[in-house]
Amino acid sequence: MKPYVVVTPGYNSFCGGIKVLHRLTHFLNEHGIPAYSTAGGTPPDWNVRFLKDLTPYEMKEIQQTGIAVYPDVVWGNPLKFNNCVQYDLQQMRPIQSNMLGVSLENCFGSKVKPDLTMMVIYMEDLFKLPEKEERRGTCYYKGKGKTECSDPDWLNIVNISREDLARLYQTSELLVCADNMTQTTVEARLCGCPVRMIEPGMLSWENYRNDNWGMNGIIINDDKTIEQAVLELPAFKQDYDERMKKNREEFLQFVEVTQNRQVDYIPLELAFHPGVFGISPEIMKIFGERG
């Protein structure tokens, strides 16, 4: 089996894109396929190997025979692998959201073929409905949004642990959110807390409303009350569970396609900051000396 190198920043439990890249590495290793992360910080109970632990000879071997998985913030093929795929994390791009496109032509072009796609989802088990419903108050999450918390009665979510965040969502009546591309809207609703978006943010309202399985938050506005949003939560949970079941099918398909497809190396223009992805100058030098 061809090994994989997943190019990712260090693990961050509050960043969904980084989490799923590390989770993909875990899935591959659990499936018996060697997969290496370029950066550390992964939870110790995950099955993840690290690029820095390889010898220069092993790195050169993987460059020729392996598959690089780049997030969409990396342009081109900076590690100069023969085979590579791109994980696109942003819905506003021409490539569909959370999809892996196989081949250089597809993953850096304008469209990914439907049979070459996969979504990776990971959410900690602590984000779930509470055993006892006792809700009061509103919490606020700015995230990548622009609007600061303006109501002194709202609990502004900053510098909080994942465990405390889950307990907050399990006891709050509402989450007001200024970031419409964040996993925290999913976490809140899994805990039974409806979400109100207050600005378009990175996605247009049209794209936001057209989301087909609820990755984004429920918009509470003149047309939808909090009570209506609460009534929609069970359907959201059902959609989420179905999406999780589909993960395995798509994962196995991804392995089959990437393992069997041959892509010739093509030098491409790139804009890349290897330090952000845990790749030292010494490792970049090894990959740069391509035969």
Contacts in CASP RR format, 6 or more apart in sequence:
PFRMAT RR
TARGET T0000
AUTHOR 0000-0000-0000
METHOD contacts of the structure
MODEL  1
MKPYVVVTPGYNSFCGGIKVLHRLTHFLNEHGIPAYSTAGGTPPDWNVRF
LKDLTPYEMKEIQQTGIAVYPDVVWGNPLKFNNCVQYDLQQMRPIQSNML
GVSLENCFGSKVKPDLTMMVIYMEDLFKLPEKEERRGTCYYKGKGKTECS
DPDWLNIVNISREDLARLYQTSELLVCADNMTQTTVEARLCGCPVRMIEP
GMLSWENYRNDNWGMNGIIINDDKTIEQAVLELPAFKQDYDERMKKNREE
FLQFVEVTQNRQVDYIPLELAFHPGVFGISPEIMKIFGERG
1 32 0 8 1.000
1 33 0 8 1.000
1 34 0 8 1.000
1 259 0 8 1.000
2 33 0 8 1.000
2 65 0 8 1.000
2 66 0 8 1.000
2 67 0 8 1.000
2 83 0 8 1.000
2 258 0 8 1.000
2 259 0 8 1.000
3 33 0 8 1.000
3 34 0 8 1.000
3 35 0 8 1.000
3 36 0 8 1.000
3 62 0 8 1.000
3 65 0 8 1.000
3 66 0 8 1.000
3 67 0 8 1.000
4 25 0 8 1.000
4 28 0 8 1.000
4 33 0 8 1.000
4 34 0 8 1.000
4 35 0 8 1.000
4 36 0 8 1.000
4 66 0 8 1.000
4 67 0 8 1.000
4 68 0 8 1.000
4 69 0 8 1.000
4 258 0 8 1.000
5 35 0 8 1.000
5 36 0 8 1.000
5 38 0 8 1.000
5 51 0 8 1.000
5 62 0 8 1.000
5 66 0 8 1.000
5 67 0 8 1.000
5 68 0 8 1.000
5 69 0 8 1.000
5 79 0 8 1.000
5 81 0 8 1.000
6 21 0 8 1.000
6 22 0 8 1.000
6 24 0 8 1.000
6 25 0 8 1.000
6 35 0 8 1.000
6 36 0 8 1.000
6 37 0 8 1.000
6 38 0 8 1.000
6 69 0 8 1.000
7 21 0 8 1.000
7 38 0 8 1.000
7 68 0 8 1.000
7 69 0 8 1.000
7 70 0 8 1.000
7 71 0 8 1.000
7 74 0 8 1.000
7 79 0 8 1.000
7 277 0 8 1.000
7 279 0 8 1.000
8 18 0 8 1.000
8 21 0 8 1.000
8 22 0 8 1.000
8 25 0 8 1.000
8 37 0 8 1.000
8 38 0 8 1.000
8 39 0 8 1.000
8 71 0 8 1.000
8 277 0 8 1.000
9 15 0 8 1.000
9 18 0 8 1.000
9 39 0 8 1.000
9 276 0 8 1.000
9 277 0 8 1.000
9 278 0 8 1.000
10 18 0 8 1.000
10 22 0 8 1.000
10 39 0 8 1.000
10 40 0 8 1.000
10 41 0 8 1.000
10 42 0 8 1.000
10 277 0 8 1.000
10 278 0 8 1.000
11 18 0 8 1.000
11 19 0 8 1.000
11 22 0 8 1.000
11 39 0 8 1.000
11 40 0 8 1.000
11 41 0 8 1.000
11 42 0 8 1.000
11 43 0 8 1.000
12 18 0 8 1.000
12 19 0 8 1.000
13 19 0 8 1.000
13 124 0 8 1.000
13 162 0 8 1.000
14 162 0 8 1.000
14 184 0 8 1.000
16 122 0 8 1.000
16 182 0 8 1.000
16 183 0 8 1.000
17 71 0 8 1.000
17 89 0 8 1.000
19 122 0 8 1.000
19 183 0 8 1.000
20 87 0 8 1.000
20 89 0 8 1.000
20 98 0 8 1.000
20 120 0 8 1.000
20 121 0 8 1.000
20 122 0 8 1.000
21 37 0 8 1.000
21 69 0 8 1.000
21 71 0 8 1.000
21 87 0 8 1.000
21 120 0 8 1.000
22 37 0 8 1.000
22 41 0 8 1.000
22 42 0 8 1.000
22 46 0 8 1.000
22 48 0 8 1.000
23 46 0 8 1.000
23 120 0 8 1.000
23 122 0 8 1.000
24 35 0 8 1.000
24 69 0 8 1.000
24 87 0 8 1.000
24 120 0 8 1.000
25 35 0 8 1.000
25 36 0 8 1.000
25 37 0 8 1.000
25 42 0 8 1.000
25 46 0 8 1.000
25 48 0 8 1.000
25 49 0 8 1.000
26 42 0 8 1.000
26 46 0 8 1.000
26 47 0 8 1.000
26 48 0 8 1.000
27 120 0 8 1.000
27 251 0 8 1.000
28 34 0 8 1.000
28 35 0 8 1.000
28 255 0 8 1.000
29 35 0 8 1.000
29 47 0 8 1.000
29 48 0 8 1.000
29 49 0 8 1.000
30 47 0 8 1.000
31 251 0 8 1.000
31 255 0 8 1.000
33 255 0 8 1.000
34 49 0 8 1.000
35 48 0 8 1.000
35 49 0 8 1.000
36 49 0 8 1.000
36 50 0 8 1.000
36 51 0 8 1.000
36 53 0 8 1.000
36 54 0 8 1.000
36 62 0 8 1.000
37 48 0 8 1.000
37 49 0 8 1.000
37 50 0 8 1.000
37 51 0 8 1.000
38 50 0 8 1.000
38 51 0 8 1.000
38 277 0 8 1.000
38 278 0 8 1.000
38 279 0 8 1.000
39 277 0 8 1.000
39 278 0 8 1.000
39 279 0 8 1.000
40 50 0 8 1.000
40 278 0 8 1.000
42 48 0 8 1.000
51 59 0 8 1.000
51 279 0 8 1.000
51 283 0 8 1.000
52 278 0 8 1.000
52 280 0 8 1.000
52 283 0 8 1.000
54 62 0 8 1.000
56 286 0 8 1.000
59 283 0 8 1.000
59 286 0 8 1.000
59 287 0 8 1.000
60 286 0 8 1.000
62 81 0 8 1.000
63 79 0 8 1.000
63 80 0 8 1.000
63 81 0 8 1.000
63 82 0 8 1.000
63 287 0 8 1.000
63 290 0 8 1.000
64 82 0 8 1.000
65 82 0 8 1.000
66 81 0 8 1.000
66 82 0 8 1.000
66 83 0 8 1.000
67 81 0 8 1.000
67 83 0 8 1.000
67 84 0 8 1.000
67 85 0 8 1.000
67 258 0 8 1.000
68 77 0 8 1.000
68 79 0 8 1.000
68 81 0 8 1.000
68 83 0 8 1.000
68 84 0 8 1.000
68 85 0 8 1.000
69 84 0 8 1.000
69 85 0 8 1.000
69 86 0 8 1.000
69 87 0 8 1.000
69 100 0 8 1.000
70 76 0 8 1.000
70 77 0 8 1.000
70 84 0 8 1.000
70 85 0 8 1.000
70 86 0 8 1.000
70 87 0 8 1.000
70 107 0 8 1.000
71 86 0 8 1.000
71 87 0 8 1.000
71 89 0 8 1.000
72 86 0 8 1.000
72 87 0 8 1.000
72 88 0 8 1.000
72 89 0 8 1.000
72 90 0 8 1.000
72 93 0 8 1.000
72 95 0 8 1.000
73 89 0 8 1.000
74 86 0 8 1.000
74 270 0 8 1.000
74 272 0 8 1.000
74 277 0 8 1.000
75 108 0 8 1.000
75 268 0 8 1.000
75 269 0 8 1.000
75 270 0 8 1.000
75 271 0 8 1.000
75 272 0 8 1.000
76 108 0 8 1.000
76 268 0 8 1.000
76 269 0 8 1.000
76 270 0 8 1.000
76 272 0 8 1.000
77 84 0 8 1.000
77 104 0 8 1.000
77 265 0 8 1.000
77 266 0 8 1.000
77 267 0 8 1.000
77 268 0 8 1.000
77 270 0 8 1.000
78 270 0 8 1.000
78 272 0 8 1.000
78 274 0 8 1.000
78 284 0 8 1.000
78 287 0 8 1.000
79 287 0 8 1.000
80 265 0 8 1.000
80 267 0 8 1.000
80 287 0 8 1.000
80 288 0 8 1.000
80 290 0 8 1.000
81 265 0 8 1.000
82 263 0 8 1.000
82 264 0 8 1.000
82 265 0 8 1.000
83 258 0 8 1.000
83 261 0 8 1.000
83 262 0 8 1.000
83 263 0 8 1.000
84 104 0 8 1.000
84 107 0 8 1.000
84 263 0 8 1.000
85 100 0 8 1.000
85 101 0 8 1.000
85 102 0 8 1.000
85 103 0 8 1.000
85 107 0 8 1.000
85 258 0 8 1.000
86 95 0 8 1.000
86 100 0 8 1.000
86 101 0 8 1.000
86 107 0 8 1.000
86 108 0 8 1.000
87 98 0 8 1.000
87 99 0 8 1.000
87 100 0 8 1.000
87 120 0 8 1.000
88 95 0 8 1.000
88 96 0 8 1.000
88 97 0 8 1.000
88 98 0 8 1.000
88 99 0 8 1.000
88 100 0 8 1.000
88 101 0 8 1.000
88 112 0 8 1.000
89 97 0 8 1.000
89 98 0 8 1.000
90 97 0 8 1.000
90 181 0 8 1.000
90 202 0 8 1.000
91 97 0 8 1.000
91 181 0 8 1.000
91 203 0 8 1.000
91 207 0 8 1.000
91 211 0 8 1.000
92 202 0 8 1.000
92 203 0 8 1.000
92 204 0 8 1.000
92 207 0 8 1.000
94 109 0 8 1.000
94 110 0 8 1.000
94 111 0 8 1.000
95 101 0 8 1.000
95 107 0 8 1.000
95 109 0 8 1.000
95 110 0 8 1.000
95 111 0 8 1.000
95 112 0 8 1.000
96 112 0 8 1.000
96 117 0 8 1.000
97 215 0 8 1.000
98 119 0 8 1.000
98 120 0 8 1.000
98 215 0 8 1.000
99 112 0 8 1.000
99 117 0 8 1.000
99 118 0 8 1.000
99 119 0 8 1.000
100 107 0 8 1.000
100 112 0 8 1.000
100 116 0 8 1.000
100 117 0 8 1.000
100 118 0 8 1.000
100 254 0 8 1.000
101 107 0 8 1.000
101 112 0 8 1.000
101 113 0 8 1.000
101 116 0 8 1.000
101 117 0 8 1.000
102 116 0 8 1.000
102 257 0 8 1.000
102 258 0 8 1.000
102 261 0 8 1.000
102 263 0 8 1.000
103 116 0 8 1.000
103 261 0 8 1.000
103 263 0 8 1.000
104 263 0 8 1.000
104 266 0 8 1.000
104 268 0 8 1.000
106 112 0 8 1.000
106 113 0 8 1.000
106 116 0 8 1.000
108 268 0 8 1.000
115 253 0 8 1.000
115 257 0 8 1.000
116 257 0 8 1.000
117 250 0 8 1.000
118 250 0 8 1.000
118 251 0 8 1.000
118 253 0 8 1.000
118 254 0 8 1.000
119 243 0 8 1.000
119 246 0 8 1.000
119 247 0 8 1.000
119 250 0 8 1.000
120 247 0 8 1.000
120 251 0 8 1.000
121 243 0 8 1.000
121 244 0 8 1.000
121 247 0 8 1.000
123 183 0 8 1.000
123 186 0 8 1.000
123 187 0 8 1.000
123 190 0 8 1.000
124 162 0 8 1.000
124 166 0 8 1.000
126 162 0 8 1.000
126 163 0 8 1.000
126 166 0 8 1.000
127 166 0 8 1.000
127 169 0 8 1.000
127 186 0 8 1.000
127 187 0 8 1.000
127 190 0 8 1.000
127 191 0 8 1.000
128 166 0 8 1.000
128 190 0 8 1.000
128 191 0 8 1.000
129 170 0 8 1.000
129 190 0 8 1.000
129 191 0 8 1.000
129 192 0 8 1.000
130 170 0 8 1.000
130 171 0 8 1.000
130 191 0 8 1.000
134 171 0 8 1.000
135 171 0 8 1.000
135 172 0 8 1.000
135 173 0 8 1.000
135 193 0 8 1.000
136 171 0 8 1.000
136 172 0 8 1.000
136 173 0 8 1.000
137 153 0 8 1.000
137 154 0 8 1.000
137 155 0 8 1.000
137 172 0 8 1.000
137 173 0 8 1.000
137 174 0 8 1.000
138 151 0 8 1.000
138 153 0 8 1.000
138 154 0 8 1.000
138 155 0 8 1.000
138 172 0 8 1.000
138 173 0 8 1.000
138 174 0 8 1.000
138 175 0 8 1.000
138 176 0 8 1.000
139 154 0 8 1.000
139 155 0 8 1.000
139 156 0 8 1.000
139 157 0 8 1.000
139 168 0 8 1.000
139 169 0 8 1.000
139 172 0 8 1.000
139 174 0 8 1.000
139 175 0 8 1.000
139 176 0 8 1.000
139 193 0 8 1.000
140 149 0 8 1.000
140 151 0 8 1.000
140 154 0 8 1.000
140 155 0 8 1.000
140 156 0 8 1.000
140 157 0 8 1.000
140 175 0 8 1.000
140 176 0 8 1.000
140 177 0 8 1.000
140 178 0 8 1.000
141 157 0 8 1.000
141 175 0 8 1.000
141 176 0 8 1.000
141 177 0 8 1.000
141 178 0 8 1.000
141 179 0 8 1.000
141 182 0 8 1.000
141 184 0 8 1.000
142 148 0 8 1.000
142 149 0 8 1.000
142 156 0 8 1.000
142 157 0 8 1.000
142 178 0 8 1.000
142 179 0 8 1.000
143 178 0 8 1.000
143 179 0 8 1.000
143 182 0 8 1.000
143 184 0 8 1.000
144 179 0 8 1.000
144 181 0 8 1.000
144 182 0 8 1.000
144 201 0 8 1.000
144 202 0 8 1.000
145 178 0 8 1.000
145 179 0 8 1.000
145 199 0 8 1.000
145 201 0 8 1.000
146 178 0 8 1.000
146 199 0 8 1.000
146 201 0 8 1.000
147 178 0 8 1.000
147 198 0 8 1.000
147 199 0 8 1.000
149 156 0 8 1.000
154 176 0 8 1.000
155 168 0 8 1.000
155 172 0 8 1.000
157 165 0 8 1.000
157 168 0 8 1.000
157 184 0 8 1.000
160 168 0 8 1.000
165 184 0 8 1.000
165 187 0 8 1.000
166 187 0 8 1.000
166 191 0 8 1.000
169 175 0 8 1.000
169 187 0 8 1.000
169 188 0 8 1.000
169 190 0 8 1.000
169 191 0 8 1.000
169 192 0 8 1.000
169 193 0 8 1.000
170 191 0 8 1.000
170 192 0 8 1.000
170 193 0 8 1.000
172 188 0 8 1.000
172 193 0 8 1.000
173 193 0 8 1.000
173 226 0 8 1.000
174 193 0 8 1.000
174 194 0 8 1.000
174 195 0 8 1.000
174 196 0 8 1.000
174 220 0 8 1.000
174 226 0 8 1.000
175 184 0 8 1.000
175 185 0 8 1.000
175 188 0 8 1.000
175 193 0 8 1.000
175 194 0 8 1.000
175 195 0 8 1.000
175 196 0 8 1.000
176 195 0 8 1.000
176 196 0 8 1.000
176 198 0 8 1.000
177 184 0 8 1.000
177 185 0 8 1.000
177 188 0 8 1.000
177 195 0 8 1.000
177 196 0 8 1.000
177 197 0 8 1.000
177 198 0 8 1.000
177 217 0 8 1.000
178 197 0 8 1.000
178 198 0 8 1.000
178 199 0 8 1.000
178 201 0 8 1.000
179 201 0 8 1.000
179 202 0 8 1.000
180 197 0 8 1.000
180 199 0 8 1.000
180 200 0 8 1.000
180 201 0 8 1.000
180 202 0 8 1.000
180 203 0 8 1.000
180 208 0 8 1.000
180 216 0 8 1.000
180 217 0 8 1.000
181 201 0 8 1.000
181 202 0 8 1.000
181 203 0 8 1.000
181 216 0 8 1.000
185 195 0 8 1.000
185 197 0 8 1.000
185 215 0 8 1.000
185 216 0 8 1.000
185 217 0 8 1.000
185 218 0 8 1.000
186 214 0 8 1.000
186 215 0 8 1.000
186 217 0 8 1.000
186 240 0 8 1.000
188 194 0 8 1.000
188 195 0 8 1.000
189 195 0 8 1.000
189 217 0 8 1.000
189 218 0 8 1.000
189 233 0 8 1.000
189 236 0 8 1.000
189 237 0 8 1.000
190 237 0 8 1.000
190 240 0 8 1.000
192 230 0 8 1.000
192 233 0 8 1.000
194 218 0 8 1.000
194 220 0 8 1.000
194 226 0 8 1.000
194 229 0 8 1.000
194 230 0 8 1.000
194 232 0 8 1.000
194 233 0 8 1.000
195 217 0 8 1.000
195 218 0 8 1.000
195 220 0 8 1.000
195 229 0 8 1.000
196 218 0 8 1.000
196 219 0 8 1.000
196 220 0 8 1.000
196 221 0 8 1.000
196 226 0 8 1.000
196 229 0 8 1.000
197 208 0 8 1.000
197 216 0 8 1.000
197 217 0 8 1.000
197 218 0 8 1.000
197 219 0 8 1.000
197 220 0 8 1.000
200 208 0 8 1.000
203 216 0 8 1.000
205 219 0 8 1.000
208 216 0 8 1.000
208 217 0 8 1.000
208 219 0 8 1.000
209 219 0 8 1.000
213 239 0 8 1.000
213 240 0 8 1.000
213 243 0 8 1.000
214 236 0 8 1.000
214 239 0 8 1.000
214 240 0 8 1.000
218 224 0 8 1.000
218 229 0 8 1.000
218 232 0 8 1.000
218 236 0 8 1.000
220 226 0 8 1.000
220 228 0 8 1.000
220 229 0 8 1.000
265 290 0 8 1.000
274 280 0 8 1.000
274 281 0 8 1.000
274 283 0 8 1.000
274 284 0 8 1.000
END
